[in-house]
Amino acid sequence: MKISLEWLREYVDYQDSVERLAEIFTGIGFPVEGYKKMGEDWMVDVEITSNRPDCLAHIGLARELAAATGAKLRLPDVNFPEVGKPVMEWTSVVDEAPRYCSRYTARLIMDVKVGPSPDWMRRRLETIGQRAINNVVDITNYVMMEIGQPLHSFDYDLLKEGRIVVRMARPGEQMVSIDHSVLELKENMLVIADAKKAVAIAGIMGGLESEVVDTTKNILLESAHFDPLSIRRTSRELTLASEASFRFERNIDPVMLEWASRRATALLVQLAGGKAAPGLVDAWPVKKQTPPVQMRLSRMRHLLGISIETERVLTILDRLGFGPQHDHQDLITCQIPSWRGDVQREVDLIEEVIRIQGYGHIPAESSIHITVKTEDKYQRTRKKVVNAVQSCGYYETVNVGFLEDKYWPPFCEAGFEPVRVKDVSRKNKNALRASLLPSLLEVRKRNQDAGNEDCRFFELAAVHRPARDRESLPIETIQLGLLTDGSFQDLRGAIESIVASLDNQQQVVCQPGKVIWAREDAAADLYLGTQKIGQMGVAAENILALFDLSREVCLAELSFAELLKLEGRTVTLQPLIRFPGIVRDLSLVLDEEVPWIKLEQAIRAQQIEDMRELRFVDIYRGKGIDAGKKSLTLSMEFRSVNETLTHEQADAYQEKILSALYKEFDAKLRA
């Protein structure tokens, strides 16, 4: 932001050097990047952070200088005579897009004489790099650089029916801007129109057909507030930027725009001989309400580590325009002015106090004291889980916690409504995740598009579900999501590895279950004992189609809270068995209704000490298998810690198991 020192001195009594000015601005959070002599004036280049649009103008920086030095702030006179018919009889404003234009005002100034600006105005504009054009255009630019509010002047006589319509662009609509660019408008772009067509791109640039020229007599003066994201999107799509769009994108003050309108009108009357019609057309459906912000002196002392006298604190806050009220020994209540939208919390007020007081008052110690804390239970468990899943070949992903509306419904029960952000400016991906799986599937789709195969991903993050009542905060839980291109068995193996890293005495039990996002024949609930810890399954066809995936994927989601309960239990290490084992695969014919979990429980109930592994292999239905029956293949490994097992011993174990299964399930070996 380039400012003129001469211009700045109009609003605040500052007679010190430009070097001292640079020190003051830098000390209160506005670094000066440089300054340059311009005739009798100085151009000062000040860096303005994006949260301070009020300082993209001379008056905003004058307020800061006055607060830092104690000098009095002087604002220019904005009074002017009004003559003729009221402005409402000349024009009207219809706001068809209040979501993107929260306030639009219009004044009418008649019988202006377009000509050169006075020397003092031209000199100030040229000092900050603005080209002087004519008195009408220069006045709107001058006021923008003075108070930070962009204005636009239309030739009133060139507006169809002399009225303004704020609306979205129509399909196929075009407009020629004042820089002679032919603009192809889209339906998501906000425009200012007359009764027939668009005459300006809202907040960015005016149209050629209604611009002020030497023959202009009557002016309609616009002063408005537009949605920052709408302006930014339109500016990027049209590759069209301006000083106005730069300010609108940073969310200027919707209250002070009326003062800016009055200031520009007063200058048009004074410097262009105009006659202002009485009144103001003001389309402002929802007025901005700024709640008070409170600050505790004790909290300020705790955060800053120093004590500042209460009177000094009150003086600083008063100079900043916060109107502090010290009604309680420890509490100060401030009414935040409309132009300080960045001050919303107690800590913001504390920052304002120390910023003006000076960061140099905070003592610097010669050494830094660091207190080392051991890992807590959450950190230890997280590290073990991440190490375990990474050792199985999975890569960790970090995803945004929001989803588009098309992605979350297949993973939630009927009637579920996600937690959403209140900020209406976030149109897409505004639903907080209730599951990690959609994000993992999006990652899989991106890898598919990049030609990557055999993918394995996981994410350990928070998900959110709405509370039962609206007064409570959303319910946040930590989940572990897994995705693999591998088989169902591979995924189960990874889950068993995770549990084993925390407690090798616990066994993960898979029970067939109904999982809304999985195939009916490949879905399971996961248990540790009687406690359900999650779900796993092969993604259903509708899920693959939704994410446009070309191959099958397996998914799982586990409760980290349940895994956390395992941390701290004893993990017993055993030496590797030196003797070879014997593997037996059995294909059993049994009733369709018998689930794998029942077979597993029955086999383990035989308590065969030498059984080291039992795993499900496959299910077959078809030729050779009677209706209502299925063929289930399982694999067993027998291995002794003391000797090499003989086949006769393995046969005995197998017969014991087959006898138990025949007795309980009428299971027979498949021929």
C-alpha positions as CSV (number, residue, x, y, z in Angstrom):
1,M,0.0,0.0,0.0
2,K,1.6,3.3,-1.2
3,I,0.7,6.4,0.8
4,S,1.5,10.1,0.6
5,L,3.0,11.6,3.7
6,E,1.5,15.0,2.9
7,W,-1.9,13.3,2.5
8,L,-1.5,11.4,5.7
9,R,-0.8,14.6,7.6
10,E,-4.2,15.9,6.6
11,Y,-5.8,13.5,9.1
12,V,-3.3,13.4,11.9
13,D,-0.8,15.9,13.3
14,Y,2.5,14.3,12.5
15,Q,5.5,16.5,11.9
16,D,8.4,14.1,12.5
17,S,10.6,12.6,9.8
18,V,9.7,9.9,7.3
19,E,12.4,7.6,8.9
20,R,10.6,7.9,12.2
21,L,7.3,7.2,10.6
22,A,8.7,4.0,9.1
23,E,9.9,3.0,12.6
24,I,6.4,3.7,14.1
25,F,4.5,1.7,11.5
26,T,6.9,-1.2,11.6
27,G,6.7,-1.3,15.4
28,I,2.9,-1.6,15.4
29,G,2.7,-4.3,12.8
30,F,2.8,-2.5,9.5
31,P,6.4,-3.0,8.1
32,V,7.5,-0.2,5.8
33,E,9.2,-1.7,2.7
34,G,10.6,1.6,1.5
35,Y,10.0,5.3,1.0
36,K,10.9,7.7,-1.8
37,K,11.1,11.5,-2.2
38,M,8.4,12.8,-4.7
39,G,8.9,16.5,-5.1
40,E,7.9,18.1,-1.8
41,D,6.2,14.9,-0.7
42,W,7.2,11.4,0.3
43,M,5.8,8.1,-1.0
44,V,5.8,5.5,1.8
45,D,5.3,1.8,0.9
46,V,3.6,0.0,3.8
47,E,2.9,-3.7,4.0
48,I,-0.7,-4.4,5.0
49,T,-1.8,-7.9,6.2
50,S,-4.9,-9.4,4.5
51,N,-6.9,-9.1,7.7
52,R,-6.6,-5.3,7.8
53,P,-8.5,-4.0,4.8
54,D,-9.2,-0.8,6.8
55,C,-5.5,0.1,6.5
56,L,-5.6,-0.1,2.7
57,A,-6.3,3.7,2.9
58,H,-4.8,6.8,4.3
59,I,-7.4,7.3,7.1
60,G,-6.9,3.7,8.3
61,L,-3.2,4.2,8.7
62,A,-3.9,7.6,10.2
63,R,-6.0,5.9,12.9
64,E,-3.0,3.6,13.6
65,L,-0.6,6.5,13.7
66,A,-2.8,8.5,16.1
67,A,-3.2,5.5,18.4
68,A,0.6,5.0,18.5
69,T,1.5,8.6,19.0
70,G,-1.5,10.0,20.9
71,A,-2.1,12.6,18.2
72,K,-5.7,13.5,17.4
73,L,-7.4,12.0,14.4
74,R,-9.1,14.5,12.0
75,L,-11.7,13.4,9.5
76,P,-12.7,15.6,6.5
77,D,-16.1,17.3,6.3
78,V,-18.6,15.3,4.4
79,N,-21.5,17.7,4.5
80,F,-23.0,19.2,1.2
81,P,-26.1,21.0,0.1
82,E,-29.0,19.0,-1.4
83,V,-31.3,20.5,-4.0
84,G,-34.1,19.4,-6.3
85,K,-36.2,16.3,-6.3
86,P,-35.3,13.4,-3.9
87,V,-33.1,10.7,-5.3
88,M,-35.9,8.1,-5.0
89,E,-37.8,10.0,-7.8
90,W,-34.8,9.7,-10.1
91,T,-33.6,6.1,-9.6
92,S,-34.1,2.9,-7.8
93,V,-32.0,-0.1,-6.8
94,V,-33.2,-3.7,-6.9
95,D,-30.9,-6.3,-5.3
96,E,-31.7,-9.7,-6.7
97,A,-28.5,-11.3,-5.2
98,P,-28.4,-10.3,-1.5
99,R,-26.2,-13.3,-0.9
100,Y,-23.4,-11.7,-2.9
101,C,-24.3,-8.0,-2.4
102,S,-25.1,-7.3,1.2
103,R,-25.5,-3.5,0.7
104,Y,-25.8,-1.2,-2.3
105,T,-26.3,2.6,-2.1
106,A,-26.8,5.1,-4.9
107,R,-26.7,8.9,-4.9
108,L,-27.5,11.3,-7.8
109,I,-25.3,14.3,-8.6
110,M,-26.7,16.5,-11.4
111,D,-25.1,19.2,-13.7
112,V,-21.5,18.2,-13.1
113,K,-18.8,19.7,-15.2
114,V,-16.2,17.1,-16.2
115,G,-12.7,18.5,-16.4
116,P,-9.2,18.3,-14.9
117,S,-8.8,17.8,-11.1
118,P,-7.1,20.5,-8.9
119,D,-3.4,20.3,-8.6
120,W,-3.4,19.1,-5.0
121,M,-5.5,16.1,-5.9
122,R,-3.5,15.2,-9.0
123,R,-0.3,15.5,-7.0
124,R,-1.4,13.2,-4.3
125,L,-2.7,10.6,-6.6
126,E,0.4,10.7,-8.7
127,T,2.6,10.3,-5.6
128,I,1.0,6.9,-4.9
129,G,1.1,5.9,-8.5
130,Q,-2.4,6.7,-9.6
131,R,-2.9,8.3,-13.0
132,A,-5.2,11.4,-13.0
133,I,-8.0,11.2,-15.6
134,N,-10.7,13.8,-14.8
135,N,-12.2,15.3,-11.7
136,V,-15.1,12.8,-11.5
137,V,-13.0,9.6,-11.9
138,D,-10.2,11.1,-9.8
139,I,-12.6,11.9,-6.9
140,T,-13.8,8.2,-6.7
141,N,-10.2,7.0,-6.8
142,Y,-9.2,9.6,-4.2
143,V,-11.9,8.6,-1.8
144,M,-11.0,4.9,-2.3
145,M,-7.4,5.7,-1.4
146,E,-8.6,7.9,1.5
147,I,-11.1,5.6,3.3
148,G,-10.6,2.2,1.5
149,Q,-14.1,2.0,0.0
150,P,-14.2,1.5,-3.8
151,L,-16.8,3.7,-5.6
152,H,-18.1,3.7,-9.1
153,S,-19.6,6.6,-11.1
154,F,-22.1,5.9,-13.9
155,D,-23.3,8.3,-16.5
156,Y,-26.9,8.4,-15.3
157,D,-28.3,9.4,-18.7
158,L,-26.8,6.3,-20.3
159,L,-28.6,3.9,-17.9
160,K,-31.8,2.4,-19.3
161,E,-34.7,3.7,-17.3
162,G,-32.2,5.3,-15.0
163,R,-32.2,2.5,-12.5
164,I,-29.9,-0.2,-11.1
165,V,-30.4,-4.0,-10.8
166,V,-27.8,-6.1,-8.9
167,R,-28.1,-9.6,-10.3
168,M,-26.2,-12.6,-11.6
169,A,-25.1,-12.6,-15.2
170,R,-27.4,-14.2,-17.7
171,P,-26.3,-17.2,-20.0
172,G,-24.3,-15.9,-22.9
173,E,-24.3,-12.3,-21.7
174,Q,-21.4,-10.1,-22.8
175,M,-20.0,-6.7,-21.7
176,V,-17.3,-4.4,-22.9
177,S,-15.2,-3.1,-19.9
178,I,-13.7,0.4,-19.7
179,D,-10.4,-1.0,-20.8
180,H,-12.1,-2.1,-24.0
181,S,-12.0,-5.9,-23.2
182,V,-14.9,-7.9,-24.4
183,L,-16.0,-10.1,-21.5
184,E,-17.9,-13.4,-21.7
185,L,-19.9,-13.5,-18.6
186,K,-21.0,-16.6,-16.7
187,E,-24.0,-17.3,-14.5
188,N,-21.9,-17.4,-11.3
189,M,-20.7,-13.8,-11.9
190,L,-22.3,-10.8,-10.1
191,V,-23.0,-7.8,-12.3
192,I,-24.5,-4.3,-12.0
193,A,-27.2,-3.8,-14.6
194,D,-29.6,-1.2,-15.8
195,A,-33.1,-2.2,-17.0
196,K,-31.7,-3.9,-20.1
197,K,-28.1,-5.2,-19.7
198,A,-25.0,-5.4,-17.5
199,V,-23.2,-2.1,-17.1
200,A,-20.4,-3.2,-14.7
201,I,-18.7,-6.3,-13.2
202,A,-19.6,-5.9,-9.6
203,G,-16.6,-4.8,-7.5
204,I,-14.1,-5.1,-10.3
205,M,-14.6,-2.8,-13.3
206,G,-17.2,-0.7,-15.0
207,G,-18.6,-1.0,-18.5
208,L,-17.6,1.1,-21.5
209,E,-21.2,2.1,-22.4
210,S,-21.9,3.9,-19.1
211,E,-18.5,5.3,-18.2
212,V,-18.1,9.0,-17.4
213,V,-16.8,11.0,-20.3
214,D,-16.2,14.7,-21.0
215,T,-19.9,15.2,-22.0
216,T,-21.3,13.6,-18.9
217,K,-23.8,15.8,-17.0
218,N,-25.5,13.6,-14.4
219,I,-23.8,11.0,-12.3
220,L,-25.2,8.0,-10.4
221,L,-22.6,7.2,-7.6
222,E,-22.3,3.6,-6.4
223,S,-21.0,2.7,-3.0
224,A,-21.6,-1.0,-2.1
225,H,-20.4,-4.1,-0.3
226,F,-19.8,-7.3,-2.3
227,D,-19.1,-10.9,-1.2
228,P,-15.2,-11.3,-1.1
229,L,-15.2,-14.9,-2.5
230,S,-17.6,-13.9,-5.4
231,I,-15.3,-11.0,-6.4
232,R,-12.2,-13.2,-6.2
233,R,-13.7,-16.0,-8.3
234,T,-14.9,-13.6,-10.9
235,S,-11.6,-11.7,-11.0
236,R,-9.7,-15.0,-11.5
237,E,-12.1,-16.3,-14.2
238,L,-12.0,-13.1,-16.2
239,T,-8.3,-12.5,-15.5
240,L,-9.4,-9.0,-14.6
241,A,-8.1,-7.2,-11.5
242,S,-8.3,-3.7,-10.1
243,E,-7.6,-1.6,-7.0
244,A,-11.3,-2.1,-6.2
245,S,-11.3,-5.9,-6.5
246,F,-8.2,-6.0,-4.4
247,R,-10.1,-4.3,-1.5
248,F,-13.4,-6.1,-2.0
249,E,-11.6,-9.5,-1.9
250,R,-10.4,-8.6,1.6
251,N,-13.9,-7.9,2.9
252,I,-14.2,-4.1,3.5
253,D,-16.5,-2.4,6.0
254,P,-20.2,-2.4,4.9
255,V,-21.0,0.4,7.4
256,M,-18.5,3.1,6.3
257,L,-19.5,2.9,2.7
258,E,-22.2,5.5,3.4
259,W,-19.5,7.9,4.7
260,A,-17.5,7.3,1.6
261,S,-20.5,8.0,-0.6
262,R,-21.1,11.3,1.3
263,R,-17.4,12.2,1.0
264,A,-17.3,11.6,-2.7
265,T,-20.5,13.6,-3.2
266,A,-19.2,16.5,-1.2
267,L,-16.1,16.6,-3.4
268,L,-18.2,16.3,-6.6
269,V,-20.3,19.3,-5.4
270,Q,-17.1,21.2,-4.5
271,L,-14.8,20.4,-7.4
272,A,-17.2,19.5,-10.2
273,G,-20.0,22.0,-9.6
274,G,-22.5,19.2,-9.1
275,K,-25.9,19.4,-7.4
276,A,-26.7,16.5,-5.1
277,A,-30.3,15.2,-5.1
278,P,-31.6,14.8,-1.5
279,G,-31.4,11.4,0.1
280,L,-29.8,8.1,-0.6
281,V,-31.1,4.9,-2.1
282,D,-29.9,2.2,0.3
283,A,-30.6,-1.5,-0.3
284,W,-29.4,-3.0,3.0
285,P,-31.6,-6.0,3.9
286,V,-29.6,-7.3,6.8
287,K,-27.6,-4.7,8.9
288,K,-24.4,-5.8,10.4
289,Q,-24.4,-6.3,14.2
290,T,-21.1,-6.2,16.1
291,P,-21.3,-7.8,19.5
292,P,-19.1,-6.4,22.3
293,V,-15.9,-8.2,23.2
294,Q,-14.6,-8.5,26.7
295,M,-11.0,-8.7,28.0
296,R,-9.8,-9.8,31.4
297,L,-6.8,-7.9,32.7
298,S,-5.6,-11.1,34.5
299,R,-5.7,-13.0,31.3
300,M,-3.7,-10.3,29.5
301,R,-1.0,-10.4,32.2
302,H,-0.9,-14.2,32.0
303,L,-0.5,-14.3,28.2
304,L,2.0,-11.4,27.9
305,G,4.0,-12.2,31.0
306,I,4.1,-8.5,31.9
307,S,1.9,-6.1,33.8
308,I,0.5,-3.0,32.0
309,E,-1.2,-0.3,34.1
310,T,-5.0,-0.3,33.7
311,E,-5.2,3.3,32.7
312,R,-2.6,2.7,30.0
313,V,-4.7,-0.2,28.7
314,L,-7.9,1.9,28.6
315,T,-6.0,4.7,26.8
316,I,-4.8,2.4,24.1
317,L,-8.2,0.8,23.5
318,D,-9.8,4.2,23.4
319,R,-7.4,5.5,20.9
320,L,-8.1,2.5,18.7
321,G,-11.8,3.4,18.7
322,F,-12.9,0.5,20.9
323,G,-14.8,2.6,23.5
324,P,-13.6,0.6,26.5
325,Q,-15.8,0.3,29.6
326,H,-14.1,-0.7,32.9
327,D,-17.1,-1.7,34.9
328,H,-15.5,-4.5,36.8
329,Q,-12.1,-4.7,38.6
330,D,-10.8,-7.3,36.2
331,L,-13.0,-6.9,33.1
332,I,-13.0,-4.4,30.3
333,T,-15.8,-4.4,27.7
334,C,-15.2,-3.0,24.2
335,Q,-17.6,-2.1,21.4
336,I,-15.7,-2.9,18.3
337,P,-16.0,-0.4,15.5
338,S,-17.4,-1.7,12.2
339,W,-14.0,-1.3,10.3
340,R,-12.2,-3.7,12.7
341,G,-13.8,-7.0,11.7
342,D,-10.5,-8.8,12.6
343,V,-11.2,-8.2,16.4
344,Q,-13.6,-10.8,17.6
345,R,-12.0,-12.5,20.7
346,E,-10.4,-11.6,24.0
347,V,-7.0,-12.5,22.6
348,D,-7.5,-10.1,19.8
349,L,-7.9,-7.2,22.2
350,I,-4.8,-8.4,24.1
351,E,-2.8,-8.3,20.9
352,E,-4.0,-4.8,20.1
353,V,-2.8,-3.6,23.5
354,I,0.7,-5.0,23.3
355,R,0.9,-4.0,19.6
356,I,0.5,-0.3,20.5
357,Q,2.3,-0.6,23.8
358,G,5.3,-2.1,22.0
359,Y,6.6,-5.6,21.8
360,G,9.9,-4.3,23.1
361,H,8.3,-4.1,26.5
362,I,8.2,-7.9,26.7
363,P,11.5,-9.0,28.3
364,A,13.8,-11.4,26.4
365,E,15.4,-14.1,28.5
366,S,19.0,-15.3,27.9
367,S,18.0,-18.9,27.9
368,I,14.9,-20.9,26.9
369,H,13.5,-23.4,29.3
370,I,11.9,-26.5,27.8
371,T,10.0,-29.0,29.9
372,V,10.2,-32.5,28.4
373,K,7.1,-34.6,28.8
374,T,6.8,-38.3,28.2
375,E,4.4,-39.6,25.6
376,D,0.9,-40.0,26.9
377,K,-1.3,-43.0,26.2
378,Y,-2.8,-41.6,23.1
379,Q,0.6,-40.8,21.5
380,R,2.0,-44.2,22.4
381,T,-1.0,-46.0,20.9
382,R,-1.0,-43.9,17.8
383,K,2.7,-44.6,17.2
384,K,2.2,-48.3,17.6
385,V,-0.8,-48.4,15.4
386,V,0.9,-46.4,12.6
387,N,4.0,-48.5,12.8
388,A,2.0,-51.7,12.6
389,V,-0.1,-50.7,9.6
390,Q,2.9,-49.2,7.8
391,S,4.8,-52.5,8.3
392,C,1.9,-54.1,6.3
393,G,2.7,-51.9,3.3
394,Y,0.2,-49.1,3.9
395,Y,0.9,-45.4,3.2
396,E,-0.6,-42.8,5.5
397,T,-2.8,-40.1,4.0
398,V,-3.8,-36.7,5.4
399,N,-7.1,-35.4,4.0
400,V,-9.4,-32.4,4.3
401,G,-12.1,-33.0,6.9
402,F,-14.9,-31.9,4.6
403,L,-16.9,-33.8,1.9
404,E,-19.1,-33.0,-1.0
405,D,-22.8,-33.9,-0.5
406,K,-22.7,-36.7,-3.1
407,Y,-20.0,-38.6,-1.2
408,W,-21.2,-39.0,2.3
409,P,-24.8,-40.5,2.0
410,P,-23.7,-44.1,1.0
411,F,-21.7,-44.4,4.2
412,C,-24.4,-43.2,6.6
413,E,-27.7,-44.6,7.7
414,A,-31.0,-43.3,6.3
415,G,-32.0,-39.9,7.6
416,F,-28.5,-39.0,8.7
417,E,-27.6,-35.3,8.3
418,P,-23.9,-34.3,8.7
419,V,-22.5,-31.4,10.7
420,R,-22.0,-28.5,8.4
421,V,-20.1,-25.2,8.5
422,K,-22.2,-22.1,9.0
423,D,-20.2,-20.0,6.6
424,V,-22.5,-19.8,3.6
425,S,-19.5,-18.8,1.4
426,R,-18.3,-22.4,1.5
427,K,-20.6,-23.8,-1.2
428,N,-18.8,-27.1,-1.8
429,K,-17.4,-29.6,0.6
430,N,-19.1,-28.0,3.6
431,A,-20.1,-31.3,5.3
432,L,-17.8,-32.6,8.1
433,R,-16.8,-36.2,7.6
434,A,-18.7,-38.9,9.6
435,S,-16.5,-41.5,8.0
436,L,-12.9,-41.6,6.7
437,L,-13.7,-44.0,3.9
438,P,-14.9,-41.5,1.3
439,S,-11.6,-39.6,1.6
440,L,-9.6,-42.8,1.2
441,L,-11.6,-43.6,-1.9
442,E,-10.9,-40.1,-3.3
443,V,-7.2,-40.8,-2.8
444,R,-7.6,-44.1,-4.6
445,K,-9.3,-42.4,-7.5
446,R,-6.4,-39.9,-7.8
447,N,-3.9,-42.7,-7.8
448,Q,-5.9,-44.6,-10.4
449,D,-5.8,-41.5,-12.6
450,A,-2.1,-41.3,-12.2
451,G,-1.7,-44.9,-13.2
452,N,-0.7,-46.3,-9.7
453,E,-1.9,-49.8,-8.9
454,D,-1.7,-52.1,-5.9
455,C,-2.5,-49.2,-3.5
456,R,-2.7,-49.5,0.2
457,F,-3.7,-46.4,2.3
458,F,-4.7,-45.5,5.8
459,E,-5.8,-42.5,7.7
460,L,-6.0,-41.9,11.4
461,A,-8.2,-38.8,12.0
462,A,-11.3,-37.3,13.6
463,V,-14.8,-37.8,12.4
464,H,-17.9,-35.8,13.5
465,R,-21.5,-36.7,14.0
466,P,-24.2,-34.3,15.2
467,A,-25.2,-34.3,18.8
468,R,-28.7,-35.4,19.9
469,D,-29.7,-31.8,20.7
470,R,-28.7,-28.6,18.8
471,E,-27.3,-26.9,21.9
472,S,-24.5,-29.4,22.3
473,L,-21.3,-29.6,20.3
474,P,-20.9,-32.2,17.6
475,I,-19.6,-35.6,18.7
476,E,-15.9,-36.1,17.7
477,T,-14.3,-39.5,17.6
478,I,-11.0,-40.7,16.3
479,Q,-11.2,-43.5,13.6
480,L,-8.7,-45.6,11.7
481,G,-9.6,-46.0,8.0
482,L,-7.9,-48.6,5.8
483,L,-8.1,-49.2,2.0
484,T,-6.3,-51.9,-0.1
485,D,-6.4,-53.2,-3.6
486,G,-5.5,-56.6,-2.0
487,S,-7.8,-59.3,-0.8
488,F,-10.3,-59.5,2.1
489,Q,-7.8,-61.8,3.9
490,D,-4.9,-59.3,3.4
491,L,-6.9,-56.6,5.0
492,R,-7.9,-58.8,7.9
493,G,-4.2,-59.6,8.4
494,A,-3.3,-56.0,8.6
495,I,-6.0,-55.5,11.3
496,E,-4.7,-58.5,13.3
497,S,-1.2,-57.0,13.1
498,I,-2.5,-53.7,14.5
499,V,-4.2,-55.5,17.4
500,A,-1.2,-57.7,18.0
501,S,1.1,-54.6,18.3
502,L,-1.0,-53.5,21.2
503,D,-2.0,-56.9,22.8
504,N,-0.9,-60.2,21.4
505,Q,-3.3,-62.1,23.7
506,Q,-6.4,-60.7,22.0
507,Q,-7.9,-62.2,18.8
508,V,-9.8,-60.2,16.2
509,V,-13.1,-62.0,15.5
510,C,-14.8,-61.4,12.2
511,Q,-18.6,-62.0,12.2
512,P,-20.6,-61.7,9.0
513,G,-22.6,-58.5,9.3
514,K,-24.6,-55.9,7.3
515,V,-22.3,-53.1,6.2
516,I,-24.1,-50.5,4.2
517,W,-21.1,-49.7,1.9
518,A,-20.0,-53.3,1.4
519,R,-21.1,-56.3,-0.7
520,E,-23.5,-58.5,1.1
521,D,-21.3,-61.6,0.7
522,A,-18.1,-59.8,1.8
523,A,-18.9,-57.8,4.9
524,A,-18.0,-58.3,8.5
525,D,-18.2,-56.7,11.9
526,L,-15.0,-56.8,13.9
527,Y,-14.9,-57.8,17.5
528,L,-12.4,-58.0,20.4
529,G,-14.2,-60.4,22.7
530,T,-17.7,-59.1,22.9
531,Q,-16.8,-55.5,22.1
532,K,-17.3,-54.3,18.5
533,I,-14.4,-52.3,17.2
534,G,-15.3,-51.7,13.6
535,Q,-16.3,-53.0,10.2
536,M,-14.6,-54.3,7.1
537,G,-15.7,-55.4,3.6
538,V,-15.3,-55.3,-0.1
539,A,-16.7,-52.0,-1.5
540,A,-20.1,-52.5,-3.2
541,E,-20.7,-51.8,-6.9
542,N,-22.5,-48.4,-6.2
543,I,-19.4,-47.2,-4.2
544,L,-17.0,-48.1,-7.0
545,A,-19.3,-46.3,-9.5
546,L,-19.6,-43.2,-7.3
547,F,-15.8,-42.8,-7.2
548,D,-15.3,-44.1,-10.8
549,L,-13.0,-46.9,-9.7
550,S,-12.1,-49.6,-12.2
551,R,-11.2,-52.4,-9.8
552,E,-12.3,-53.9,-6.5
553,V,-11.1,-52.4,-3.2
554,C,-11.4,-53.6,0.4
555,L,-12.2,-51.2,3.2
556,A,-12.2,-51.1,7.0
557,E,-12.9,-48.6,9.7
558,L,-12.0,-49.1,13.3
559,S,-12.6,-47.2,16.5
560,F,-9.4,-45.8,17.8
561,A,-11.0,-45.4,21.3
562,E,-11.3,-49.2,21.4
563,L,-7.7,-49.7,20.3
564,L,-6.7,-47.2,23.0
565,K,-8.0,-49.6,25.6
566,L,-5.5,-52.2,24.6
567,E,-2.5,-49.9,25.2
568,G,-0.4,-50.8,28.2
569,R,-1.3,-54.5,28.3
570,T,1.5,-57.0,28.5
571,V,3.0,-58.1,25.2
572,T,4.6,-61.5,25.5
573,L,7.5,-62.3,23.2
574,Q,8.1,-65.9,22.2
575,P,11.1,-67.4,20.4
576,L,10.6,-68.6,16.8
577,I,9.8,-72.3,16.6
578,R,12.8,-74.2,15.2
579,F,10.8,-77.2,14.0
580,P,8.9,-77.5,10.7
581,G,5.2,-77.5,10.6
582,I,2.5,-79.5,8.7
583,V,-0.3,-77.6,6.8
584,R,-3.6,-79.3,6.2
585,D,-6.3,-77.8,3.9
586,L,-9.9,-79.0,4.4
587,S,-12.8,-78.5,2.1
588,L,-16.0,-79.1,4.1
589,V,-19.6,-79.4,2.8
590,L,-22.0,-77.9,5.3
591,D,-25.3,-76.1,5.5
592,E,-25.5,-72.6,3.9
593,E,-26.5,-71.0,7.2
594,V,-23.3,-72.0,9.1
595,P,-21.0,-69.0,9.4
596,W,-17.2,-69.1,9.4
597,I,-17.1,-67.7,12.9
598,K,-19.0,-70.7,14.3
599,L,-16.6,-73.1,12.6
600,E,-13.6,-71.1,14.0
601,Q,-14.9,-71.2,17.5
602,A,-15.6,-74.9,17.3
603,I,-12.1,-75.7,16.1
604,R,-10.4,-73.5,18.7
605,A,-12.6,-75.1,21.4
606,Q,-10.7,-78.4,20.8
607,Q,-7.6,-76.7,22.4
608,I,-5.0,-78.3,20.2
609,E,-1.8,-76.9,21.6
610,D,0.2,-77.4,18.4
611,M,-2.2,-75.5,16.2
612,R,-0.4,-72.3,15.2
613,E,-2.6,-70.9,12.5
614,L,-6.2,-71.3,11.4
615,R,-7.5,-69.3,8.4
616,F,-10.4,-69.1,6.0
617,V,-9.5,-69.8,2.4
618,D,-12.6,-69.8,0.1
619,I,-16.3,-70.7,-0.4
620,Y,-17.6,-72.6,-3.4
621,R,-21.2,-73.0,-4.5
622,G,-22.2,-74.7,-7.7
623,K,-21.8,-77.9,-9.6
624,G,-21.4,-80.9,-7.3
625,I,-22.8,-79.0,-4.2
626,D,-26.4,-79.6,-3.3
627,A,-28.9,-76.7,-2.9
628,G,-28.8,-75.2,0.5
629,K,-25.2,-76.4,1.0
630,K,-21.8,-74.8,0.5
631,S,-18.2,-75.9,0.3
632,L,-15.9,-74.0,2.7
633,T,-12.1,-74.4,2.5
634,L,-10.0,-73.7,5.5
635,S,-6.3,-74.1,6.2
636,M,-4.6,-75.2,9.4
637,E,-0.9,-75.3,10.4
638,F,0.3,-77.6,13.2
639,R,3.8,-77.0,14.7
640,S,5.4,-78.2,17.9
641,V,7.9,-76.2,20.0
642,N,9.6,-79.4,21.2
643,E,9.8,-81.7,18.2
644,T,9.1,-82.3,14.5
645,L,5.5,-83.4,14.2
646,T,4.8,-86.6,12.3
647,H,2.0,-87.0,9.8
648,E,0.3,-89.5,12.2
649,Q,0.1,-86.8,14.9
650,A,-1.3,-84.3,12.4
651,D,-3.9,-86.9,11.2
652,A,-5.0,-87.3,14.8
653,Y,-5.5,-83.6,15.2
654,Q,-7.4,-83.5,12.0
655,E,-9.7,-86.4,12.9
656,K,-10.4,-84.7,16.3
657,I,-11.5,-81.5,14.5
658,L,-13.6,-83.3,11.8
659,S,-15.3,-85.3,14.5
660,A,-16.3,-82.2,16.4
661,L,-17.5,-80.4,13.2
662,Y,-19.5,-83.5,12.1
663,K,-21.2,-83.7,15.5
664,E,-22.0,-80.0,15.8
665,F,-22.7,-79.0,12.1
666,D,-23.0,-82.3,10.3
667,A,-20.0,-81.2,8.2
668,K,-18.4,-83.7,5.8
669,L,-15.2,-83.7,3.9
670,R,-15.8,-82.8,0.2
671,A,-14.8,-85.7,-2.1
